[in-house]
Amino acid sequence: MTASRLEAKGTDSPRHAVVGECTEENTVPHVGILERARTIKAGEVVSVFHMANPASRLQMPGTMSAHAVGWVLDLLDHEHEEIGLWLQELATSTIQIEYVAFPANDVVADKVTGRTIGRKFSCAGFVQACFDESIQIRLIVPTDELPDVSRDVLLCVWEERYLSIARRYGLRGPGPWKVLLPSYLFHALSKERSGLPHKPPSPDPYFRT
């Protein structure tokens, strides 16, 4: 697997690569899935499938600025097809899809029939769910195995205006919370497939490589 920060010379990136937006402090506030193969230079705006910020919704596709990229090496054609099918099914679904911070990926079921009537994702949870549900590659360990993330760390990736109403997005109490940080995905994609799922040793919001 491979994950790296983008440079001015550009990186040839395959479709369904994970793209990250990074700050000058090297935190990763946002991630998405690249729509099609292309060369990406640092700071370029690219077309991605992603769960946009809390004020927005699922965009299939939308756009974001790219500063980091990583992908699963040697994905087979049929695996790309399965990823594409998962994305297409979600894009055309009539169920309600909402942003959530915790848990990063949640299924809303009808209390009577048990039928799925909604999905909730954070940007990182959307990427995690895509690989897990389409091709059974779990990038990160389950929620209960994640490190605790304090409010101060979360402020590195979330704007204060969203954290002030964090309860709306599933973060109850003063924290800490077992949040799936976007940076974890690039730490995972720096490993071989046999080394997954990645278990973050600390609540590290940065990606500098």
N, C-alpha and C positions, 0 to 999 in steps of 0.2 A: 504494500500500500504506500501511498505517497501523500504528503501534505506540505505545503510551503507558502511563504509569503510571496506575493506577486511583485515583479519588478518591471521597470520601464521597457525592457526588451521583450516582454511577453512570455507566456507559458501556454503551450499547446495543451488544451484541456478537453477531455472527452465529454460527450453528453452524459448527463446524470452525475457529473462531478458536483461536489459540495462546494459552494462559493461562500466566502465570508466577508463581511464588512468589518473593518478594523478602525480603531481610533488612533490618534497620534501616540497615545499611551500604550498601544498594542493590545487593548482589550478587544473582544469580539462581541459586539452587541446584536449582530444579526447574521443569519445564514439562510441559504436557499439552495435549490437543485437546478443546475444549469440545463436549459432547455435543449441546446444543441451544441455539438463539438465546435470549438473555435479557439483562436489564440486570444488570450486575455492579458492586457497590460494593467499594471497597478492603477487603481482608481477609475478604470473604465466602467461604464454602465452596461450591464449584461441582462439578457432575458432569462428569467428563472421562474420556477414554481416555488412559491413560498407563502408562509403565513406572515403577513406584514405586521407592523407594530400594533399595539393594543387598540389604537384608534381606527385601524383598518380591518380588512378581512382577508380571507384566502384569495390569492391572485394566481391564476392558472392560464397563462403566465402573467408575470408582472416584471418589474425591473428593479435592480439594486446596484449599488456601487460595489466593485470587487477589489479586495486587497489580499485575499488568501484563497487558496484552492486546494482541494484534496479529493482523491477518488479511490475506489476499490480497484486494485490492479486485476487485470485479466478477467473482467466480467465477460461472460459469454453472451452471444447474440440473444439467446432465449431469456437470459437474465435481464438484459436491457428491455426486451419485449414485456416481461412481467412488470418491471418498474413502470414502463409506459402505460400498461393497462391499469395499474393501480392509480396512477395520476389521472388518467382519462376517466376512470369510474368516479373518482372524487370530484373532478371538474364538472361532470354532468349529473352528479347526484342532486336530489331534491331535499336531502336532509339539511338541517341547520348546522352550520359550521361556525364556531366562535373561537376567539383568542382566549387562552388561559395560560397562566404562568405555572400553576401547580394544581394537580399533576400535569406534566408536560404533554401528555397524550391521554385523552379520556373519551370513553364511549358513553353516550347518553341513550338509555334504553327505556322503552315504554314500560311503565310499571305493571301493566296488565298482561300484555302480550310478550314482553321481552324483546320486541323488535327494535333494532337500532333506529333512533329518530334524530340523532345528532352526534357530532364529533367536536371535540375541543382540542386545540393544539397550541403550544408555543411555537416559535420558529424552529427551535432545536427539536422539539417534540415531533413536529411535522416531518423533518428529515429522518429522525430516528424511526418513526412509524413506517415511513415509506420503505426503507431498506428491510426492516424487520418483517413487515406484513407481506411484501411483494416477493422477496427472494430469501427470506429467513436468515438475514445477516443482522445480528444484533450488535450495534456499534458500542453501546454503553450499557453497563449493568443496570438492573432494576432500580426503581426510585429509592427503595428502602436501603440500598447499599451506597447511595451517593453521599458525599460529605455534606455537612451542614454549611449553608451559605448565610453569612450575616447580612444585615441591612447595608452596612458600609460596602461590602463586596458587591452586592447587588446594584448599588448605585453606580458602580463602574460600568455597568452594561444597560441599566435602565434609567430613564429620565426621572427626575424627582416628581414630576407631575403625575407619572403613572404609579410610582411607589406610594404616593400619598393616598391613592385609592386602591392599594394592592389587594384588599379584601375582595374587591370585585373580580379579581383575576385568580382567586383561590389561595392567596397568601394571608393566612389568618394569624393574628397575634403579632408580637414585635419581632419574631424570628428568633433564632435562625431557621431556615427552611432547606429542604433537600431539593433544591432547584437544579434542573438540567441546564447548565450553562452552555451557550453556543461553542465556546472554546473547547469543550470536552470532545466535540466531534473531530476537530483537527488533531487533537492528541490521539484519538482512536485511529484516525486515518494515517497516522505516522507509523502504525504497527502493521505487522503481517496479519493476514486474515486469521491465522491460527492463534493469534494473540488476543483475539476479541472474545467476549466484550471487554472494553476498556473499563477499568475501575479507577476513577480519579483518586489520587492519594490525598489531595487537598482541594479546597474550593478555589481553583486557579482560573481567573477570567481572562488570562492573557494567552496570546499565541505570537511568538516572535520569530520562529524558524524561517 
